[in-house]
Amino acid sequence: MSEDPDTSETAAERVRTGQPNVDEVIAAVEGLEERPIEEHVGVFESAHEQLRRALDHQPTDPA
């Protein structure tokens, strides 16, 4: 049976935004596989909050 390229670890490693705070969230969610199920909700809640802050962030005026 061949591995689906979209679900392989190689494909997951390519998902990076270049924004360190967002990439940290992605890495935390990717790491859930090794964590107990009881910790998943906390990771998702934290990820949601961090991503919301990243979306709400106003960049400084480049001018």
Predicted model as a PDB file, atoms N, CA, C, CB and O in Angstrom, pLDDT in the B-factor column:
MODEL        1                                                                  
ATOM      1  N   MET A   1       0.842  -1.178   0.000  1.00 46.00           N  
ATOM      2  CA  MET A   1       0.000   0.000   0.000  1.00 46.00           C  
ATOM      3  C   MET A   1       0.887   1.241   0.000  1.00 46.00           C  
ATOM      4  CB  MET A   1      -0.958  -0.002   1.218  1.00 46.00           C  
ATOM      5  O   MET A   1       1.798   1.347   0.821  1.00 46.00           O  
ATOM      6  N   SER A   2       0.636   2.170  -0.899  1.00 50.00           N  
ATOM      7  CA  SER A   2       1.448   3.372  -0.963  1.00 50.00           C  
ATOM      8  C   SER A   2       0.897   4.443  -0.039  1.00 50.00           C  
ATOM      9  CB  SER A   2       1.519   3.893  -2.391  1.00 50.00           C  
ATOM     10  O   SER A   2      -0.293   4.470   0.272  1.00 50.00           O  
ATOM     11  N   GLU A   3       1.786   5.318   0.390  1.00 51.00           N  
ATOM     12  CA  GLU A   3       1.415   6.387   1.300  1.00 51.00           C  
ATOM     13  C   GLU A   3       0.868   7.574   0.519  1.00 51.00           C  
ATOM     14  CB  GLU A   3       2.617   6.812   2.155  1.00 51.00           C  
ATOM     15  O   GLU A   3       1.422   7.952  -0.513  1.00 51.00           O  
ATOM     16  N   ASP A   4      -0.212   8.156   1.007  1.00 53.00           N  
ATOM     17  CA  ASP A   4      -0.804   9.332   0.380  1.00 53.00           C  
ATOM     18  C   ASP A   4       0.144  10.515   0.583  1.00 53.00           C  
ATOM     19  CB  ASP A   4      -2.224   9.637   0.973  1.00 53.00           C  
ATOM     20  O   ASP A   4       0.457  10.846   1.727  1.00 53.00           O  
ATOM     21  N   PRO A   5       0.611  11.163  -0.488  1.00 52.00           N  
ATOM     22  CA  PRO A   5       1.583  12.249  -0.338  1.00 52.00           C  
ATOM     23  C   PRO A   5       1.057  13.426   0.461  1.00 52.00           C  
ATOM     24  CB  PRO A   5       2.016  12.728  -1.683  1.00 52.00           C  
ATOM     25  O   PRO A   5       1.853  14.149   1.061  1.00 52.00           O  
ATOM     26  N   ASP A   6      -0.252  13.649   0.494  1.00 52.00           N  
ATOM     27  CA  ASP A   6      -0.795  14.772   1.249  1.00 52.00           C  
ATOM     28  C   ASP A   6      -0.789  14.530   2.746  1.00 52.00           C  
ATOM     29  CB  ASP A   6      -2.193  15.064   0.795  1.00 52.00           C  
ATOM     30  O   ASP A   6      -0.850  15.487   3.518  1.00 52.00           O  
ATOM     31  N   THR A   7      -0.718  13.274   3.180  1.00 53.00           N  
ATOM     32  CA  THR A   7      -0.732  12.982   4.602  1.00 53.00           C  
ATOM     33  C   THR A   7       0.622  12.503   5.104  1.00 53.00           C  
ATOM     34  CB  THR A   7      -1.784  11.949   4.904  1.00 53.00           C  
ATOM     35  O   THR A   7       0.755  12.183   6.286  1.00 53.00           O  
ATOM     36  N   SER A   8       1.600  12.447   4.264  1.00 53.00           N  
ATOM     37  CA  SER A   8       2.911  11.980   4.684  1.00 53.00           C  
ATOM     38  C   SER A   8       3.594  13.031   5.541  1.00 53.00           C  
ATOM     39  CB  SER A   8       3.776  11.634   3.471  1.00 53.00           C  
ATOM     40  O   SER A   8       3.248  14.211   5.493  1.00 53.00           O  
ATOM     41  N   GLU A   9       4.560  12.593   6.319  1.00 55.00           N  
ATOM     42  CA  GLU A   9       5.306  13.523   7.161  1.00 55.00           C  
ATOM     43  C   GLU A   9       6.030  14.560   6.314  1.00 55.00           C  
ATOM     44  CB  GLU A   9       6.307  12.767   8.038  1.00 55.00           C  
ATOM     45  O   GLU A   9       6.172  15.704   6.745  1.00 55.00           O  
ATOM     46  N   THR A  10       6.486  14.198   5.138  1.00 59.00           N  
ATOM     47  CA  THR A  10       7.154  15.136   4.247  1.00 59.00           C  
ATOM     48  C   THR A  10       6.219  16.274   3.876  1.00 59.00           C  
ATOM     49  CB  THR A  10       7.652  14.423   2.988  1.00 59.00           C  
ATOM     50  O   THR A  10       6.631  17.434   3.872  1.00 59.00           O  
ATOM     51  N   ALA A  11       4.974  15.962   3.565  1.00 54.00           N  
ATOM     52  CA  ALA A  11       4.001  17.004   3.223  1.00 54.00           C  
ATOM     53  C   ALA A  11       3.736  17.899   4.424  1.00 54.00           C  
ATOM     54  CB  ALA A  11       2.684  16.378   2.726  1.00 54.00           C  
ATOM     55  O   ALA A  11       3.624  19.116   4.275  1.00 54.00           O  
ATOM     56  N   ALA A  12       3.633  17.310   5.618  1.00 50.00           N  
ATOM     57  CA  ALA A  12       3.372  18.099   6.819  1.00 50.00           C  
ATOM     58  C   ALA A  12       4.537  19.035   7.119  1.00 50.00           C  
ATOM     59  CB  ALA A  12       3.110  17.181   8.017  1.00 50.00           C  
ATOM     60  O   ALA A  12       4.325  20.159   7.574  1.00 50.00           O  
ATOM     61  N   GLU A  13       5.748  18.591   6.874  1.00 60.00           N  
ATOM     62  CA  GLU A  13       6.913  19.429   7.133  1.00 60.00           C  
ATOM     63  C   GLU A  13       6.956  20.645   6.217  1.00 60.00           C  
ATOM     64  CB  GLU A  13       8.183  18.618   6.970  1.00 60.00           C  
ATOM     65  O   GLU A  13       7.585  21.645   6.563  1.00 60.00           O  
ATOM     66  N   ARG A  14       6.317  20.590   5.081  1.00 63.00           N  
ATOM     67  CA  ARG A  14       6.329  21.711   4.148  1.00 63.00           C  
ATOM     68  C   ARG A  14       5.391  22.828   4.564  1.00 63.00           C  
ATOM     69  CB  ARG A  14       5.964  21.238   2.771  1.00 63.00           C  
ATOM     70  O   ARG A  14       5.494  23.938   4.042  1.00 63.00           O  
ATOM     71  N   VAL A  15       4.479  22.563   5.489  1.00 77.00           N  
ATOM     72  CA  VAL A  15       3.508  23.576   5.883  1.00 77.00           C  
ATOM     73  C   VAL A  15       4.171  24.553   6.852  1.00 77.00           C  
ATOM     74  CB  VAL A  15       2.251  22.923   6.527  1.00 77.00           C  
ATOM     75  O   VAL A  15       4.230  24.319   8.060  1.00 77.00           O  
ATOM     76  N   ARG A  16       4.656  25.630   6.300  1.00 85.00           N  
ATOM     77  CA  ARG A  16       5.263  26.697   7.084  1.00 85.00           C  
ATOM     78  C   ARG A  16       4.875  28.026   6.458  1.00 85.00           C  
ATOM     79  CB  ARG A  16       6.813  26.540   7.156  1.00 85.00           C  
ATOM     80  O   ARG A  16       4.765  28.144   5.237  1.00 85.00           O  
ATOM     81  N   THR A  17       4.670  29.015   7.301  1.00 88.00           N  
ATOM     82  CA  THR A  17       4.191  30.305   6.826  1.00 88.00           C  
ATOM     83  C   THR A  17       5.283  31.354   6.716  1.00 88.00           C  
ATOM     84  CB  THR A  17       3.122  30.804   7.730  1.00 88.00           C  
ATOM     85  O   THR A  17       5.130  32.347   6.004  1.00 88.00           O  
ATOM     86  N   GLY A  18       6.383  31.135   7.419  1.00 86.00           N  
ATOM     87  CA  GLY A  18       7.415  32.160   7.493  1.00 86.00           C  
ATOM     88  C   GLY A  18       7.178  33.117   8.652  1.00 86.00           C  
ATOM     89  O   GLY A  18       8.023  33.966   8.936  1.00 86.00           O  
ATOM     90  N   GLN A  19       6.039  32.991   9.324  1.00 87.00           N  
ATOM     91  CA  GLN A  19       5.721  33.772  10.514  1.00 87.00           C  
ATOM     92  C   GLN A  19       6.015  32.888  11.726  1.00 87.00           C  
ATOM     93  CB  GLN A  19       4.216  34.265  10.504  1.00 87.00           C  
ATOM     94  O   GLN A  19       5.307  31.908  11.958  1.00 87.00           O  
ATOM     95  N   PRO A  20       7.042  33.218  12.494  1.00 89.00           N  
ATOM     96  CA  PRO A  20       7.456  32.333  13.589  1.00 89.00           C  
ATOM     97  C   PRO A  20       6.339  31.978  14.570  1.00 89.00           C  
ATOM     98  CB  PRO A  20       8.575  32.972  14.342  1.00 89.00           C  
ATOM     99  O   PRO A  20       6.238  30.827  14.995  1.00 89.00           O  
ATOM    100  N   ASN A  21       5.501  32.946  14.935  1.00 89.00           N  
ATOM    101  CA  ASN A  21       4.448  32.648  15.906  1.00 89.00           C  
ATOM    102  C   ASN A  21       3.398  31.699  15.327  1.00 89.00           C  
ATOM    103  CB  ASN A  21       3.781  33.941  16.370  1.00 89.00           C  
ATOM    104  O   ASN A  21       2.870  30.858  16.055  1.00 89.00           O  
ATOM    105  N   VAL A  22       3.090  31.813  14.059  1.00 90.00           N  
ATOM    106  CA  VAL A  22       2.128  30.919  13.411  1.00 90.00           C  
ATOM    107  C   VAL A  22       2.761  29.548  13.201  1.00 90.00           C  
ATOM    108  CB  VAL A  22       1.646  31.509  12.059  1.00 90.00           C  
ATOM    109  O   VAL A  22       2.102  28.526  13.393  1.00 90.00           O  
ATOM    110  N   ASP A  23       4.015  29.516  12.815  1.00 92.00           N  
ATOM    111  CA  ASP A  23       4.703  28.233  12.618  1.00 92.00           C  
ATOM    112  C   ASP A  23       4.807  27.450  13.925  1.00 92.00           C  
ATOM    113  CB  ASP A  23       6.104  28.463  12.035  1.00 92.00           C  
ATOM    114  O   ASP A  23       4.773  26.219  13.909  1.00 92.00           O  
ATOM    115  N   GLU A  24       4.935  28.151  15.063  1.00 93.00           N  
ATOM    116  CA  GLU A  24       4.947  27.480  16.364  1.00 93.00           C  
ATOM    117  C   GLU A  24       3.609  26.784  16.621  1.00 93.00           C  
ATOM    118  CB  GLU A  24       5.250  28.490  17.492  1.00 93.00           C  
ATOM    119  O   GLU A  24       3.574  25.666  17.136  1.00 93.00           O  
ATOM    120  N   VAL A  25       2.521  27.442  16.263  1.00 93.00           N  
ATOM    121  CA  VAL A  25       1.191  26.858  16.435  1.00 93.00           C  
ATOM    122  C   VAL A  25       1.064  25.603  15.574  1.00 93.00           C  
ATOM    123  CB  VAL A  25       0.085  27.885  16.069  1.00 93.00           C  
ATOM    124  O   VAL A  25       0.580  24.570  16.039  1.00 93.00           O  
ATOM    125  N   ILE A  26       1.494  25.696  14.336  1.00 92.00           N  
ATOM    126  CA  ILE A  26       1.422  24.538  13.432  1.00 92.00           C  
ATOM    127  C   ILE A  26       2.226  23.374  14.013  1.00 92.00           C  
ATOM    128  CB  ILE A  26       1.953  24.908  12.013  1.00 92.00           C  
ATOM    129  O   ILE A  26       1.762  22.234  14.005  1.00 92.00           O  
ATOM    130  N   ALA A  27       3.408  23.653  14.508  1.00 92.00           N  
ATOM    131  CA  ALA A  27       4.254  22.600  15.081  1.00 92.00           C  
ATOM    132  C   ALA A  27       3.592  21.977  16.308  1.00 92.00           C  
ATOM    133  CB  ALA A  27       5.639  23.165  15.456  1.00 92.00           C  
ATOM    134  O   ALA A  27       3.663  20.763  16.501  1.00 92.00           O  
ATOM    135  N   ALA A  28       2.949  22.798  17.138  1.00 92.00           N  
ATOM    136  CA  ALA A  28       2.276  22.266  18.330  1.00 92.00           C  
ATOM    137  C   ALA A  28       1.140  21.327  17.933  1.00 92.00           C  
ATOM    138  CB  ALA A  28       1.732  23.417  19.206  1.00 92.00           C  
ATOM    139  O   ALA A  28       0.978  20.266  18.536  1.00 92.00           O  
ATOM    140  N   VAL A  29       0.358  21.704  16.932  1.00 93.00           N  
ATOM    141  CA  VAL A  29      -0.747  20.854  16.480  1.00 93.00           C  
ATOM    142  C   VAL A  29      -0.198  19.582  15.833  1.00 93.00           C  
ATOM    143  CB  VAL A  29      -1.658  21.621  15.482  1.00 93.00           C  
ATOM    144  O   VAL A  29      -0.748  18.500  16.037  1.00 93.00           O  
ATOM    145  N   GLU A  30       0.872  19.703  15.061  1.00 91.00           N  
ATOM    146  CA  GLU A  30       1.488  18.517  14.453  1.00 91.00           C  
ATOM    147  C   GLU A  30       1.989  17.548  15.516  1.00 91.00           C  
ATOM    148  CB  GLU A  30       2.644  18.926  13.533  1.00 91.00           C  
ATOM    149  O   GLU A  30       2.000  16.338  15.294  1.00 91.00           O  
ATOM    150  N   GLY A  31       2.403  18.068  16.664  1.00 91.00           N  
ATOM    151  CA  GLY A  31       2.941  17.235  17.730  1.00 91.00           C  
ATOM    152  C   GLY A  31       1.897  16.544  18.581  1.00 91.00           C  
ATOM    153  O   GLY A  31       2.248  15.799  19.497  1.00 91.00           O  
ATOM    154  N   LEU A  32       0.621  16.771  18.303  1.00 93.00           N  
ATOM    155  CA  LEU A  32      -0.431  16.153  19.112  1.00 93.00           C  
ATOM    156  C   LEU A  32      -0.406  14.636  19.063  1.00 93.00           C  
ATOM    157  CB  LEU A  32      -1.774  16.641  18.658  1.00 93.00           C  
ATOM    158  O   LEU A  32      -0.829  13.976  20.013  1.00 93.00           O  
ATOM    159  N   GLU A  33       0.078  14.085  17.982  1.00 92.00           N  
ATOM    160  CA  GLU A  33       0.100  12.631  17.845  1.00 92.00           C  
ATOM    161  C   GLU A  33       0.872  11.961  18.983  1.00 92.00           C  
ATOM    162  CB  GLU A  33       0.714  12.245  16.506  1.00 92.00           C  
ATOM    163  O   GLU A  33       0.543  10.846  19.389  1.00 92.00           O  
ATOM    164  N   GLU A  34       1.884  12.634  19.488  1.00 91.00           N  
ATOM    165  CA  GLU A  34       2.696  12.064  20.567  1.00 91.00           C  
ATOM    166  C   GLU A  34       2.175  12.420  21.955  1.00 91.00           C  
ATOM    167  CB  GLU A  34       4.124  12.532  20.435  1.00 91.00           C  
ATOM    168  O   GLU A  34       2.718  11.942  22.952  1.00 91.00           O  
ATOM    169  N   ARG A  35       1.139  13.243  22.042  1.00 92.00           N  
ATOM    170  CA  ARG A  35       0.644  13.696  23.342  1.00 92.00           C  
ATOM    171  C   ARG A  35      -0.619  12.945  23.727  1.00 92.00           C  
ATOM    172  CB  ARG A  35       0.375  15.204  23.322  1.00 92.00           C  
ATOM    173  O   ARG A  35      -1.366  12.486  22.863  1.00 92.00           O  
ATOM    174  N   PRO A  36      -0.855  12.821  25.029  1.00 94.00           N  
ATOM    175  CA  PRO A  36      -2.089  12.147  25.484  1.00 94.00           C  
ATOM    176  C   PRO A  36      -3.321  12.905  25.004  1.00 94.00           C  
ATOM    177  CB  PRO A  36      -2.111  12.027  27.032  1.00 94.00           C  
ATOM    178  O   PRO A  36      -3.302  14.131  24.889  1.00 94.00           O  
ATOM    179  N   ILE A  37      -4.380  12.175  24.728  1.00 95.00           N  
ATOM    180  CA  ILE A  37      -5.617  12.767  24.204  1.00 95.00           C  
ATOM    181  C   ILE A  37      -6.162  13.844  25.141  1.00 95.00           C  
ATOM    182  CB  ILE A  37      -6.677  11.680  23.988  1.00 95.00           C  
ATOM    183  O   ILE A  37      -6.783  14.805  24.686  1.00 95.00           O  
ATOM    184  N   GLU A  38      -5.935  13.689  26.430  1.00 95.00           N  
ATOM    185  CA  GLU A  38      -6.429  14.663  27.406  1.00 95.00           C  
ATOM    186  C   GLU A  38      -5.822  16.048  27.196  1.00 95.00           C  
ATOM    187  CB  GLU A  38      -6.131  14.182  28.816  1.00 95.00           C  
ATOM    188  O   GLU A  38      -6.402  17.044  27.629  1.00 95.00           O  
ATOM    189  N   GLU A  39      -4.675  16.127  26.547  1.00 94.00           N  
ATOM    190  CA  GLU A  39      -4.005  17.405  26.322  1.00 94.00           C  
ATOM    191  C   GLU A  39      -4.424  18.082  25.021  1.00 94.00           C  
ATOM    192  CB  GLU A  39      -2.519  17.202  26.322  1.00 94.00           C  
ATOM    193  O   GLU A  39      -4.093  19.248  24.805  1.00 94.00           O  
ATOM    194  N   HIS A  40      -5.132  17.387  24.166  1.00 96.00           N  
ATOM    195  CA  HIS A  40      -5.465  17.925  22.846  1.00 96.00           C  
ATOM    196  C   HIS A  40      -6.330  19.181  22.913  1.00 96.00           C  
ATOM    197  CB  HIS A  40      -6.174  16.873  22.034  1.00 96.00           C  
ATOM    198  O   HIS A  40      -6.080  20.140  22.183  1.00 96.00           O  
ATOM    199  N   VAL A  41      -7.337  19.189  23.773  1.00 97.00           N  
ATOM    200  CA  VAL A  41      -8.218  20.356  23.854  1.00 97.00           C  
ATOM    201  C   VAL A  41      -7.420  21.599  24.227  1.00 97.00           C  
ATOM    202  CB  VAL A  41      -9.345  20.117  24.879  1.00 97.00           C  
ATOM    203  O   VAL A  41      -7.610  22.657  23.627  1.00 97.00           O  
ATOM    204  N   GLY A  42      -6.541  21.485  25.197  1.00 96.00           N  
ATOM    205  CA  GLY A  42      -5.723  22.622  25.611  1.00 96.00           C  
ATOM    206  C   GLY A  42      -4.839  23.137  24.490  1.00 96.00           C  
ATOM    207  O   GLY A  42      -4.668  24.346  24.332  1.00 96.00           O  
ATOM    208  N   VAL A  43      -4.277  22.223  23.713  1.00 96.00           N  
ATOM    209  CA  VAL A  43      -3.427  22.621  22.587  1.00 96.00           C  
ATOM    210  C   VAL A  43      -4.260  23.347  21.536  1.00 96.00           C  
ATOM    211  CB  VAL A  43      -2.725  21.388  21.964  1.00 96.00           C  
ATOM    212  O   VAL A  43      -3.836  24.371  21.002  1.00 96.00           O  
ATOM    213  N   PHE A  44      -5.447  22.813  21.241  1.00 97.00           N  
ATOM    214  CA  PHE A  44      -6.307  23.467  20.247  1.00 97.00           C  
ATOM    215  C   PHE A  44      -6.780  24.838  20.735  1.00 97.00           C  
ATOM    216  CB  PHE A  44      -7.519  22.578  19.926  1.00 97.00           C  
ATOM    217  O   PHE A  44      -6.833  25.786  19.951  1.00 97.00           O  
ATOM    218  N   GLU A  45      -7.120  24.951  22.006  1.00 97.00           N  
ATOM    219  CA  GLU A  45      -7.550  26.243  22.539  1.00 97.00           C  
ATOM    220  C   GLU A  45      -6.420  27.262  22.466  1.00 97.00           C  
ATOM    221  CB  GLU A  45      -8.034  26.094  23.988  1.00 97.00           C  
ATOM    222  O   GLU A  45      -6.632  28.414  22.087  1.00 97.00           O  
ATOM    223  N   SER A  46      -5.232  26.833  22.829  1.00 96.00           N  
ATOM    224  CA  SER A  46      -4.067  27.715  22.748  1.00 96.00           C  
ATOM    225  C   SER A  46      -3.778  28.107  21.304  1.00 96.00           C  
ATOM    226  CB  SER A  46      -2.837  27.036  23.365  1.00 96.00           C  
ATOM    227  O   SER A  46      -3.480  29.266  21.016  1.00 96.00           O  
ATOM    228  N   ALA A  47      -3.868  27.141  20.403  1.00 96.00           N  
ATOM    229  CA  ALA A  47      -3.626  27.420  18.987  1.00 96.00           C  
ATOM    230  C   ALA A  47      -4.632  28.447  18.469  1.00 96.00           C  
ATOM    231  CB  ALA A  47      -3.708  26.119  18.155  1.00 96.00           C  
ATOM    232  O   ALA A  47      -4.264  29.373  17.746  1.00 96.00           O  
ATOM    233  N   HIS A  48      -5.883  28.282  18.834  1.00 96.00           N  
ATOM    234  CA  HIS A  48      -6.923  29.219  18.396  1.00 96.00           C  
ATOM    235  C   HIS A  48      -6.612  30.632  18.894  1.00 96.00           C  
ATOM    236  CB  HIS A  48      -8.315  28.765  18.905  1.00 96.00           C  
ATOM    237  O   HIS A  48      -6.691  31.595  18.131  1.00 96.00           O  
ATOM    238  N   GLU A  49      -6.263  30.750  20.155  1.00 96.00           N  
ATOM    239  CA  GLU A  49      -5.961  32.067  20.731  1.00 96.00           C  
ATOM    240  C   GLU A  49      -4.742  32.701  20.049  1.00 96.00           C  
ATOM    241  CB  GLU A  49      -5.713  31.945  22.251  1.00 96.00           C  
ATOM    242  O   GLU A  49      -4.767  33.884  19.710  1.00 96.00           O  
ATOM    243  N   GLN A  50      -3.695  31.929  19.853  1.00 95.00           N  
ATOM    244  CA  GLN A  50      -2.479  32.470  19.226  1.00 95.00           C  
ATOM    245  C   GLN A  50      -2.735  32.872  17.775  1.00 95.00           C  
ATOM    246  CB  GLN A  50      -1.339  31.438  19.288  1.00 95.00           C  
ATOM    247  O   GLN A  50      -2.230  33.899  17.320  1.00 95.00           O  
ATOM    248  N   LEU A  51      -3.509  32.078  17.051  1.00 94.00           N  
ATOM    249  CA  LEU A  51      -3.815  32.431  15.659  1.00 94.00           C  
ATOM    250  C   LEU A  51      -4.723  33.648  15.595  1.00 94.00           C  
ATOM    251  CB  LEU A  51      -4.472  31.249  14.935  1.00 94.00           C  
ATOM    252  O   LEU A  51      -4.565  34.482  14.703  1.00 94.00           O  
ATOM    253  N   ARG A  52      -5.664  33.771  16.512  1.00 94.00           N  
ATOM    254  CA  ARG A  52      -6.534  34.946  16.564  1.00 94.00           C  
ATOM    255  C   ARG A  52      -5.691  36.205  16.801  1.00 94.00           C  
ATOM    256  CB  ARG A  52      -7.607  34.787  17.682  1.00 94.00           C  
ATOM    257  O   ARG A  52      -5.903  37.230  16.153  1.00 94.00           O  
ATOM    258  N   ARG A  53      -4.738  36.121  17.730  1.00 92.00           N  
ATOM    259  CA  ARG A  53      -3.854  37.271  17.985  1.00 92.00           C  
ATOM    260  C   ARG A  53      -3.041  37.624  16.747  1.00 92.00           C  
ATOM    261  CB  ARG A  53      -2.910  36.975  19.162  1.00 92.00           C  
ATOM    262  O   ARG A  53      -2.850  38.800  16.439  1.00 92.00           O  
ATOM    263  N   ALA A  54      -2.565  36.610  16.042  1.00 89.00           N  
ATOM    264  CA  ALA A  54      -1.774  36.864  14.834  1.00 89.00           C  
ATOM    265  C   ALA A  54      -2.627  37.550  13.770  1.00 89.00           C  
ATOM    266  CB  ALA A  54      -1.189  35.546  14.280  1.00 89.00           C  
ATOM    267  O   ALA A  54      -2.144  38.432  13.061  1.00 89.00           O  
ATOM    268  N   LEU A  55      -3.896  37.147  13.657  1.00 88.00           N  
ATOM    269  CA  LEU A  55      -4.783  37.776  12.676  1.00 88.00           C  
ATOM    270  C   LEU A  55      -5.158  39.203  13.071  1.00 88.00           C  
ATOM    271  CB  LEU A  55      -6.045  36.942  12.504  1.00 88.00           C  
ATOM    272  O   LEU A  55      -5.324  40.069  12.212  1.00 88.00           O  
ATOM    273  N   ASP A  56      -5.290  39.439  14.369  1.00 90.00           N  
ATOM    274  CA  ASP A  56      -5.671  40.752  14.873  1.00 90.00           C  
ATOM    275  C   ASP A  56      -4.512  41.747  14.896  1.00 90.00           C  
ATOM    276  CB  ASP A  56      -6.239  40.616  16.254  1.00 90.00           C  
ATOM    277  O   ASP A  56      -4.723  42.956  14.982  1.00 90.00           O  
ATOM    278  N   HIS A  57      -3.278  41.220  14.818  1.00 82.00           N  
ATOM    279  CA  HIS A  57      -2.082  42.075  14.899  1.00 82.00           C  
ATOM    280  C   HIS A  57      -2.045  43.090  13.768  1.00 82.00           C  
ATOM    281  CB  HIS A  57      -0.811  41.221  14.867  1.00 82.00           C  
ATOM    282  O   HIS A  57      -2.209  42.743  12.599  1.00 82.00           O  
ATOM    283  N   GLN A  58      -1.832  44.334  14.128  1.00 74.00           N  
ATOM    284  CA  GLN A  58      -1.700  45.408  13.137  1.00 74.00           C  
ATOM    285  C   GLN A  58      -0.214  45.625  12.872  1.00 74.00           C  
ATOM    286  CB  GLN A  58      -2.389  46.739  13.630  1.00 74.00           C  
ATOM    287  O   GLN A  58       0.531  45.978  13.787  1.00 74.00           O  
ATOM    288  N   PRO A  59       0.223  45.419  11.637  1.00 74.00           N  
ATOM    289  CA  PRO A  59       1.644  45.658  11.331  1.00 74.00           C  
ATOM    290  C   PRO A  59       1.975  47.153  11.484  1.00 74.00           C  
ATOM    291  CB  PRO A  59       1.985  45.172   9.884  1.00 74.00           C  
ATOM    292  O   PRO A  59       1.107  48.013  11.335  1.00 74.00           O  
ATOM    293  N   THR A  60       3.214  47.429  11.775  1.00 70.00           N  
ATOM    294  CA  THR A  60       3.634  48.821  11.902  1.00 70.00           C  
ATOM    295  C   THR A  60       3.615  49.492  10.535  1.00 70.00           C  
ATOM    296  CB  THR A  60       5.041  48.915  12.533  1.00 70.00           C  
ATOM    297  O   THR A  60       3.774  48.828   9.511  1.00 70.00           O  
ATOM    298  N   ASP A  61       3.426  50.778  10.518  1.00 57.00           N  
ATOM    299  CA  ASP A  61       3.355  51.550   9.279  1.00 57.00           C  
ATOM    300  C   ASP A  61       4.736  51.579   8.621  1.00 57.00           C  
ATOM    301  CB  ASP A  61       2.843  52.996   9.552  1.00 57.00           C  
ATOM    302  O   ASP A  61       5.685  52.076   9.227  1.00 57.00           O  
ATOM    303  N   PRO A  62       4.873  51.053   7.384  1.00 61.00           N  
ATOM    304  CA  PRO A  62       6.181  51.015   6.745  1.00 61.00           C  
ATOM    305  C   PRO A  62       6.675  52.383   6.281  1.00 61.00           C  
ATOM    306  CB  PRO A  62       6.138  50.085   5.581  1.00 61.00           C  
ATOM    307  O   PRO A  62       7.844  52.530   5.925  1.00 61.00           O  
ATOM    308  N   ALA A  63       5.802  53.373   6.282  1.00 56.00           N  
ATOM    309  CA  ALA A  63       6.186  54.703   5.786  1.00 56.00           C  
ATOM    310  C   ALA A  63       6.979  55.493   6.788  1.00 56.00           C  
ATOM    311  CB  ALA A  63       4.970  55.485   5.400  1.00 56.00           C  
ATOM    312  O   ALA A  63       7.370  56.627   6.511  1.00 56.00           O  
TER     313      ALA A  63                                                      
ENDMDL                                                                          
END                                                                             
